[in-house]
């Protein structure tokens, strides 16, 4: 999809529902995943024109490295800077304190437990066997340092992750975070809507993969009732 078509697509979206914020941040996350400067700039300009919360936009860019890696996050940050400009002077890098590290760990455990729900202990035990470092980093780096930051709701963060994973076709992680989205309070209808919103960016194959996983999860949830 080229820049003009994407801009036209955004302008035609029905964003009148209460989930507008989550949907738009998910589209931004998908554009960062595609790693197209033109498409990322288009959605950022769209959000800026709409008067969208700048902090939430910035947080979406920052958290993208957890699922997409530093290269794509950095490209997204460069485009963010192009659209929104430099931060004010005085934002200096500070040494990480022991209290801050402790908070990342405790917040990370709490959020990881919330996202994975009854599967938390299964996840913990599995990764303690595969690689204890991975689980430790997941808790501290992912859920503590990044995903517990303010300015975005847990639903917004989870759906932005889901969007990135759809674009990348990451089936295993996508299943986990679709379930995680439900565990933090998202509705299945919203997850389906996000998948449809980002279809032009993700492509038919990844859209259909996500649709299948969503339907499989829905069947499991219905069976538990």
SERO-4910 file (N, C-alpha, C, O; in steps of 0.05 Angstrom, whole numbers):
BEGIN
 pado doro    nc1    nc2    nc3   cac1   cac2   cac3    cc1    cc2    cc3    oc1    oc2    oc3
  Unk    A     17    -24      0      0      0      0     18     25      0     36     27     16
  Unk    A     12     43    -19     28     68    -19     16     89     -1     -5     85     11
  Unk    A     31    111      2     24    131     21     -4    143     16    -19    147     35
  Unk    A    -10    149     -9    -35    162    -16    -59    143     -9    -79    152      2
  Unk    A    -56    118    -16    -77     98    -11    -81     95     19   -104     92     29
  Unk    A    -59     94     34    -61     91     63    -75    115     76    -91    112     94
  Unk    A    -68    139     67    -80    163     77   -110    162     72   -127    169     89
  Unk    A   -118    154     48   -146    153     40   -160    132     57   -183    135     66
  Unk    A   -146    110     62   -158     88     79   -163     98    107   -185     94    118
  Unk    A   -144    113    119   -147    123    146   -171    143    147   -186    143    167
  Unk    A   -174    159    127   -195    179    127   -223    166    124   -243    178    131
  Unk    A   -224    142    113   -249    128    109   -257    110    132   -279    100    133
  Unk    A   -239    106    151   -244     89    174   -267    101    191   -267    125    196
  Unk    A   -284     84    200   -305     92    220   -292     90    248   -289     68    258
  Unk    A   -286    113    259   -272    114    285   -290    127    306   -280    141    324
  Unk    A   -316    122    304   -335    136    321   -339    120    347   -352    131    365
  Unk    A   -328     96    350   -334     80    373   -315     87    396   -296    102    393
  Unk    A   -320     76    420   -304     82    444   -276     70    443   -259     77    459
  Unk    A   -271     52    423   -245     39    421   -227     53    401   -207     42    392
  Unk    A   -233     78    394   -218     93    374   -188     94    381   -171     89    364
  Unk    A   -182    100    406   -154    103    415   -138     77    411   -117     77    399
  Unk    A   -150     55    420   -136     29    417   -132     21    388   -111     11    381
  Unk    A   -152     26    372   -151     19    344   -129     35    329   -113     24    314
  Unk    A   -128     61    335   -108     78    321    -79     71    330    -61     71    313
  Unk    A    -75     66    355    -49     58    365    -40     31    353    -17     27    348
  Unk    A    -60     14    349    -54    -12    337    -46     -9    308    -28    -23    298
  Unk    A    -59     10    294    -51     15    266    -23     27    265     -7     20    247
  Unk    A    -16     45    284     11     56    285     31     33    290     52     32    277
  Unk    A     25     15    308     43     -7    314     47    -24    290     69    -34    285
  Unk    A     26    -29    274     28    -45    250     45    -31    229     61    -44    215
  Unk    A     43     -4    227     59     11    208     89     10    215    106      8    198
  Unk    A     95     11    241    122      8    250    133    -20    243    156    -23    236
  Unk    A    116    -40    246    123    -67    240    130    -71    210    149    -85    203
  Unk    A    115    -57    193    120    -58    164    146    -45    158    159    -52    138
  Unk    A    155    -26    175    180    -12    172    181      5    146    201      4    131
  Unk    A    159     19    142    158     38    119    157     66    130    138     73    145
  Unk    A    177     82    124    177    110    134    153    125    124    141    140    139
  Unk    A    145    121     99    122    135     88     96    128    103     80    146    110
  Unk    A     91    102    108     67     94    121     67    102    151     46    110    161
  Unk    A     90    100    164     91    109    192     86    139    194     72    148    212
  Unk    A     98    154    176     94    183    176     65    190    171     54    208    183
  Unk    A     52    175    153     24    180    147      6    177    171    -11    194    176
  Unk    A      9    155    186     -8    151    209      0    171    231    -18    179    246
  Unk    A     25    178    234     33    197    254     21    225    248     11    239    267
  Unk    A     21    233    223      9    259    216    -21    258    220    -33    278    228
  Unk    A    -33    235    214    -62    232    218    -68    235    248    -88    249    255
  Unk    A    -52    223    265    -57    225    294    -52    253    304    -67    263    321
  Unk    A    -31    266    294    -25    293    302    -48    312    295    -56    329    310
  Unk    A    -58    309    271    -80    326    261   -105    322    278   -120    341    282
  Unk    A   -109    297    287   -132    290    303   -129    300    332   -148    299    348
  Unk    A   -105    310    339   -101    319    366    -97    296    386   -103    299    410
  Unk    A    -87    274    376    -84    250    392    -63    254    413    -45    270    410
  Unk    A    -66    239    435    -48    240    458    -19    233    449    -13    211    441
  Unk    A     -1    253    450     27    250    441     41    229    457     57    214    447
  Unk    A     36    228    483     50    210    501     44    181    494     61    164    494
  Unk    A     18    175    488     11    148    480     23    140    454     31    117    450
  Unk    A     26    159    435     39    154    410     68    146    415     79    127    403
  Unk    A     81    162    431    109    158    438    113    130    451    132    116    445
  Unk    A     95    124    470     97     98    484     94     74    464    107     54    467
  Unk    A     77     78    444     73     57    424     99     52    408    106     30    402
  Unk    A    112     74    401    138     72    387    158     58    405    172     40    396
  Unk    A    160     67    430    180     55    449    176     25    452    196     10    451
  Unk    A    152     17    457    148    -11    464    151    -30    440    153    -54    443
  Unk    A    153    -19    416    155    -36    392    180    -52    392    181    -73    379
  Unk    A    201    -44    406    226    -59    405    223    -86    419    238   -105    413
  Unk    A    204    -89    437    200   -115    450    192   -137    431    199   -160    435
  Unk    A    177   -130    411    166   -149    392    178   -147    364    176   -166    348
  Unk    A    189   -124    358    199   -120    331    230   -115    330    241   -116    308
  Unk    A    242   -111    353    271   -106    353    278    -77    352    262    -60    343
  Unk    A    303    -71    360    312    -43    361    313    -30    333    306     -7    331
  Unk    A    321    -44    312    322    -30    286    296    -17    277    295      6    269
  Unk    A    274    -32    279    248    -21    271    238      0    291    226     20    283
  Unk    A    244     -4    317    236     16    336    251     43    331    239     64    332
  Unk    A    277     41    325    292     65    319    282     79    294    280    104    294
  Unk    A    275     64    274    264     76    250    238     91    256    233    113    247
  Unk    A    221     78    273    196     91    281    201    116    298    187    136    295
  Unk    A    222    115    315    228    138    332    238    162    315    232    185    321
  Unk    A    253    156    294    263    177    276    240    191    262    240    215    259
  Unk    A    220    175    253    197    187    240    180    203    261    169    224    254
  Unk    A    177    192    285    163    206    306    176    234    311    162    254    313
  Unk    A    202    234    312    217    260    316    212    279    293    210    303    297
  Unk    A    211    268    269    206    284    245    179    298    247    176    321    239
  Unk    A    159    284    257    131    294    258    127    312    283    114    333    281
  Unk    A    138    304    306    132    317    331    155    335    342    151    350    361
  Unk    A    178    332    330    201    349    338    216    338    362    210    317    373
  Unk    A    237    353    370    255    345    392    241    347    419    222    363    422
  Unk    A    250    332    438    242    336    466    255    361    477    276    370    466
  Unk    A    243    372    497    255    396    509    282    390    522    287    367    530
  Unk    A    299    409    523    325    405    535    322    399    565    303    408    578
  Unk    A    340    384    575    339    377    603    332    348    608    332    338    631
  Unk    A    324    333    586    318    305    588    344    289    587    352    279    566
  Unk    A    358    287    609    384    274    610    382    245    619    363    238    633
  Unk    A    400    229    609    401    201    617    411    199    646    432    210    653
  Unk    A    395    185    662    402    182    690    410    153    697    400    135    683
  Unk    A    426    150    717    434    123    726    409    109    737    393    121    751
  Unk    A    407     83    732    385     67    742    390     61    772    411     51    779
  Unk    A    371     68    789    374     63    817    365     35    824    350     22    809
  Unk    A    373     26    848    365     -1    857    335     -1    862    322    -22    857
  Unk    A    323     21    871    294     23    876    279     20    849    258      7    848
  Unk    A    290     32    829    277     31    802    277      2    792    257     -7    781
  Unk    A    300    -11    795    302    -39    786    283    -57    801    271    -75    790
  Unk    A    281    -52    827    263    -68    844    234    -64    835    218    -83    834
  Unk    A    227    -39    828    200    -33    819    194    -47    792    172    -57    788
  Unk    A    214    -47    774    210    -61    748    204    -90    753    187   -102    740
  Unk    A    219   -102    772    215   -131    777    188   -136    789    173   -154    780
  Unk    A    180   -121    809    154   -126    822    131   -120    804    111   -135    803
  Unk    A    132    -97    790    111    -91    770    110   -111    748     88   -118    738
  Unk    A    133   -120    739    134   -140    718    121   -166    725    107   -177    709
  Unk    A    126   -176    749    114   -200    758     83   -197    759     69   -215    749
  Unk    A     74   -175    770     45   -170    772     32   -169    745     11   -182    741
  Unk    A     44   -154    726     31   -151    700     33   -177    684     14   -185    670
  Unk    A     55   -191    686     58   -217    672     37   -236    682     25   -251    667
  Unk    A     32   -237    708     11   -254    720    -16   -247    710    -33   -264    704
  Unk    A    -21   -220    707    -47   -211    697    -51   -219    668    -73   -228    660
  Unk    A    -30   -215    651    -32   -221    623    -36   -251    617    -52   -259    600
  Unk    A    -20   -267    631    -21   -296    626    -42   -311    643    -48   -334    637
  Unk    A    -52   -298    664    -73   -310    680    -65   -337    690    -44   -341    702
  Unk    A    -83   -357    686    -78   -384    696    -54   -398    683    -45   -418    693
  Unk    A    -45   -387    661    -22   -399    647      5   -388    656     26   -395    646
  Unk    A      4   -369    676     29   -357    685     49   -377    696     73   -377    688
  Unk    A     41   -395    713     59   -415    725     70   -434    703     93   -442    705
  Unk    A     53   -440    683     62   -457    661     84   -443    646    105   -455    640
  Unk    A     80   -417    640    100   -401    626    126   -400    642    147   -404    631
  Unk    A    123   -394    668    146   -391    685    163   -417    686    187   -417    683
  Unk    A    149   -439    691    163   -465    693    176   -473    667    198   -483    666
  Unk    A    162   -467    645    173   -474    618    199   -459    613    219   -470    604
  Unk    A    198   -433    618    222   -416    611    244   -419    631    267   -413    625
  Unk    A    237   -427    655    259   -433    674    275   -457    665    298   -460    671
  Unk    A    262   -475    650    275   -498    639    289   -492    612    312   -501    607
  Unk    A    276   -476    596    288   -468    570    311   -449    573    333   -453    563
  Unk    A    306   -427    588    326   -407    593    316   -388    616    299   -371    611
  Unk    A    327   -391    640    318   -374    662    324   -345    656    309   -327    666
  Unk    A    345   -339    641    351   -311    634    328   -299    618    320   -276    622
  Unk    A    317   -314    599    295   -304    582    271   -296    600    260   -275    596
  Unk    A    264   -314    619    241   -307    636    247   -283    653    230   -266    656
  Unk    A    271   -281    664    279   -258    680    277   -232    664    267   -212    674
  Unk    A    288   -233    640    288   -209    623    259   -202    615    252   -179    613
  Unk    A    243   -223    609    215   -219    602    201   -203    624    186   -184    618
  Unk    A    206   -211    649    192   -198    672    203   -170    676    187   -151    678
  Unk    A    230   -168    677    242   -141    684    240   -122    660    230   -100    663
  Unk    A    251   -131    638    253   -114    614    226   -109    601    219    -86    595
  Unk    A    212   -131    596    187   -128    581    164   -118    598    155    -95    594
  Unk    A    155   -134    617    131   -127    632    136   -105    653    118    -90    660
  Unk    A    160   -104    664    166    -84    684    175    -58    673    162    -37    678
  Unk    A    198    -57    659    209    -32    650    192    -18    629    191      6    628
  Unk    A    180    -34    611    167    -22    588    136    -23    591    123     -2    591
  Unk    A    125    -46    594     96    -48    592     81    -39    617     56    -36    616
  Unk    A     95    -34    639     82    -23    663     84      7    664     75     20    683
  Unk    A     96     19    643     98     49    643     69     61    640     52     48    629
  Unk    A     65     85    650     39     98    647     35    109    619     52    104    601
  Unk    A     14    124    614      7    137    589     -8    120    570    -20    131    551
  Unk    A     -9     94    574    -25     76    557    -39     56    576    -28     48    596
  Unk    A    -63     47    568    -76     27    584    -65      0    576    -52     -3    556
  Unk    A    -70    -20    593    -61    -47    587    -74    -58    562    -61    -72    546
  Unk    A    -99    -50    557   -113    -59    533    -99    -47    508    -95    -61    488
  Unk    A    -93    -21    509    -79     -8    487    -52    -21    481    -45    -25    458
  Unk    A    -38    -27    502    -11    -39    499    -13    -67    487      1    -74    468
  Unk    A    -31    -83    498    -34   -110    488    -43   -111    459    -33   -127    443
  Unk    A    -62    -94    451    -72    -94    424    -51    -83    404    -50    -92    381
  Unk    A    -35    -64    413    -12    -55    397      8    -78    392     18    -81    370
  Unk    A     12    -94    413     30   -117    410     17   -137    390     31   -148    373
  Unk    A     -8   -142    393    -23   -161    376    -20   -152    347    -15   -168    329
  Unk    A    -23   -126    342    -21   -116    314      7   -121    303      9   -129    280
  Unk    A     28   -116    318     55   -120    309     59   -150    303     72   -157    283
  Unk    A     49   -167    320     53   -196    317     37   -206    293     46   -225    280
  Unk    A     14   -194    287     -1   -202    263     15   -196    238     18   -212    220
  Unk    A     26   -172    237     42   -163    214     66   -182    210     73   -189    187
  Unk    A     78   -191    232    101   -208    230     94   -238    227    112   -254    223
  Unk    A     69   -244    230     60   -272    228     71   -290    249     77   -313    244
  Unk    A     74   -280    274     85   -295    296     63   -311    311     51   -301    330
  Unk    A     58   -334    301     34   -350    310     34   -356    340     14   -351    353
  Unk    A     56   -366    350     57   -373    379     52   -349    397     36   -350    415
  Unk    A     68   -328    392     65   -304    409     38   -290    405     27   -278    423
  Unk    A     28   -292    380      2   -279    375    -20   -293    391    -37   -279    402
  Unk    A    -20   -319    392    -39   -333    408    -38   -324    437    -58   -319    450
  Unk    A    -13   -323    448    -10   -315    476    -21   -287    481    -33   -282    502
  Unk    A    -16   -268    463    -24   -241    468    -53   -235    460    -64   -215    469
  Unk    A    -65   -251    444    -94   -249    440   -107   -257    466   -126   -244    475
  Unk    A    -98   -279    478   -109   -288    504   -102   -267    525   -118   -262    543
  Unk    A    -78   -256    524    -70   -235    543    -88   -211    541    -94   -198    561
  Unk    A    -95   -203    517   -113   -180    513   -140   -185    526   -151   -167    539
  Unk    A   -150   -209    524   -175   -216    538   -171   -215    568   -189   -206    582
  Unk    A   -148   -224    578   -143   -225    606   -141   -197    619   -147   -194    643
  Unk    A   -133   -177    603   -132   -150    614   -158   -134    609   -159   -111    616
  Unk    A   -178   -147    596   -204   -134    594   -213   -127    566   -235   -116    563
  Unk    A   -198   -134    545   -206   -128    518   -229   -147    510   -231   -169    519
  Unk    A   -247   -137    493   -268   -154    482   -259   -167    456   -243   -155    441
  Unk    A   -270   -190    451   -262   -205    426   -269   -188    401   -255   -190    381
  Unk    A   -292   -173    403   -300   -157    380   -278   -136    373   -274   -130    350
  Unk    A   -265   -125    394   -244   -105    389   -220   -119    376   -208   -107    358
  Unk    A   -213   -142    385   -190   -157    373   -195   -162    344   -177   -159    327
  Unk    A   -220   -170    337   -227   -175    309   -226   -149    293   -217   -149    270
  Unk    A   -234   -127    306   -235   -101    292   -206    -92    286   -201    -81    265
  Unk    A   -188    -96    305   -160    -89    301   -148   -105    278   -134    -94    261
  Unk    A   -154   -131    278   -144   -148    256   -154   -137    229   -139   -137    209
  Unk    A   -179   -129    228   -190   -119    203   -178    -91    196   -173    -86    173
  Unk    A   -174    -74    216   -162    -48    212   -135    -49    199   -129    -33    181
  Unk    A   -119    -69    208    -91    -70    198    -87    -88    174    -65    -93    165
  Unk    A   -109    -99    164   -107   -118    141    -92   -106    118    -75   -121    106
  Unk    A    -96    -81    110    -81    -70     88    -51    -69     92    -35    -70     73
  Unk    A    -42    -69    117    -14    -69    124     -3    -97    128     19   -103    120
  Unk    A    -19   -114    140    -11   -142    146    -12   -160    122      4   -179    120
  Unk    A    -30   -155    104    -34   -173     81    -54   -195     86    -60   -201    110
  Unk    A    -64   -207     66    -85   -227     68    -76   -252     84    -91   -262    101
  Unk    A    -52   -261     79    -42   -285     92    -41   -282    123    -51   -299    137
  Unk    A    -30   -260    132    -28   -255    161    -55   -249    173    -60   -256    196
  Unk    A    -72   -235    158    -99   -229    167   -114   -256    172   -127   -259    193
  Unk    A   -111   -274    153   -126   -300    156   -114   -317    178   -129   -331    192
  Unk    A    -88   -316    182    -76   -330    204    -87   -320    231    -94   -335    248
  Unk    A    -87   -293    234    -98   -281    258   -127   -288    262   -136   -293    284
  Unk    A   -142   -287    241   -171   -294    242   -175   -322    252   -193   -327    268
  Unk    A   -158   -340    242   -160   -368    251   -154   -371    281   -168   -384    296
  Unk    A   -133   -357    290   -126   -359    318   -147   -346    336   -154   -357    357
  Unk    A   -158   -324    327   -179   -310    342   -203   -329    344   -215   -332    366
  Unk    A   -211   -342    323   -234   -361    323   -228   -385    341   -246   -394    355
  Unk    A   -204   -395    341   -196   -418    358   -198   -410    387   -209   -425    404
  Unk    A   -189   -386    394   -190   -376    422   -219   -372    430   -227   -379    452
  Unk    A   -235   -362    412   -264   -357    417   -278   -383    423   -294   -384    442
  Unk    A   -272   -404    408   -284   -430    413   -277   -441    440   -293   -452    454
  Unk    A   -251   -437    448   -242   -446    475   -257   -431    497   -265   -443    517
  Unk    A   -259   -405    493   -273   -389    513   -302   -396    516   -313   -397    538
  Unk    A   -315   -401    493   -343   -408    493   -347   -436    507   -367   -440    521
  Unk    A   -328   -453    503   -330   -480    514   -328   -480    544   -338   -498    558
  Unk    A   -314   -460    556   -311   -457    585   -336   -447    599   -338   -450    623
  Unk    A   -354   -435    583   -378   -424    595   -398   -446    604   -419   -439    614
***
